[in-house]
Amino acid sequence: MSDELVGKAEHQRYPLVEDKVQAEIMAHVRAEARPVSKARLIEALSSSRGKISAEVARLIEKGLLAEEGLAESEGGRRSPLLGIPPSAGLIAAVDIGATSIEVALTTLGNELLAHQGEPSDVRDGPVPILNRVKILISELLDEQAAKRRDVIAIGVGVPGPVEQASGLLTVPPIMPGWDRFPIRDAFAGEYAAPVFIDNDVNVMALGEHWGGVAKGVDDLIFVKIGTGIGSGIIIDGRLHRGTQGCAGDFGHICVDPDGPLCSCGNSGCLEAMAAAPAIVLQAERCAREGDSPPLMALLQEKGELTMKDVGEAARRSDYCALTIIRRSGRLIGQTLASAVNVLNPSMIVIGGGVSRVGHALLAEVRSAVYQRSLPLATRNLPIVMSELDDVAGVVGTSVMAASEVLSLASRKQTQPSAGVVGVRRGA
Ligand SMILES: [Zn+2]
């Protein structure tokens, strides 16, 4: 696999397509996620048969498409099946969370080849975290017998607001030390591939829309409940980033002006009252006051509690843990109800570490949304758990990176720092 990959990748430049028809062909083949017959492509796209045939031939020559057998006969000559071969190049997909890193290698068609993850603390700062990310990518490349130059795009999800034009984090509340850190530069010395950065919840929404429970659902809200709370919004099949890139920043909606101080500097944000740190804090208070003997025993033994401890206590029907989790679910559901009234989505997907505590949270979110949203908006509104779970982020960053390198309207790779990125250096 490696030799072939190297040969192709060296001839590719970003963006990988040359005109609108090539972009449409690649988008169609990617969307199908399986080989598509040339006859079906001609049927689906508006360009002429001759133009599509010519551009398919060009894409095959560039190594972005390959013939993968023949379609079933529909009378007459059997049409060749077209797919995106692994040799078209690899995507390094990175999902940096507040408390974990997930890294994956995928094909340009977003097929997950390998992934690995580990606990990590984003507060350690960008240099150690990104160094670790690069080591994890190298390990996966070795495992796949591939080289750095086979990587044609890098996608990175981060748990903070990302300014779209520059790809820079801007005053991220839970990421001290990352404000305007040039993440793209961190890869520039070792990879010639362009780097695309987005908020972690946006990419999770993309992942779930691409290959999870929301596949084929074109209006959805993905809510991540973890150390922070955020949402990714897909409208008409496209991610809605907003003008600056911070649409969906759901966790900093005020639910109680007299509530606790939030990491963003305001008081009573949803995140400060319902995310993992708030849940743990309340559980520790319960334990100290002797309201939950199991949590008290755990706290005495370890000196602190974790979200996992609270989740396990809730699963064992501990009254305190269940009450805290239900309260969190109710606050999230009430806030989400407003978003439902504004956006009228056709599905809500819940993901992130806190969502794994079990049914109690989801039940409370559902009941609050159904109670407080307009009846017409909730008439047919499934509220479901993420299907991709811990790989939603890497699948989503892969989808983002693939769309960008195959799009003529790609976001610019400019930024104020000195790094030369987005320009292939001949590896
Ligand atoms: Zn806040």
Residues whose N, C-alpha, C, O or C-beta is under 5 A from the ligand:
A	BS01	ZN	G251 H252 C262 S263 C264 N266 C269
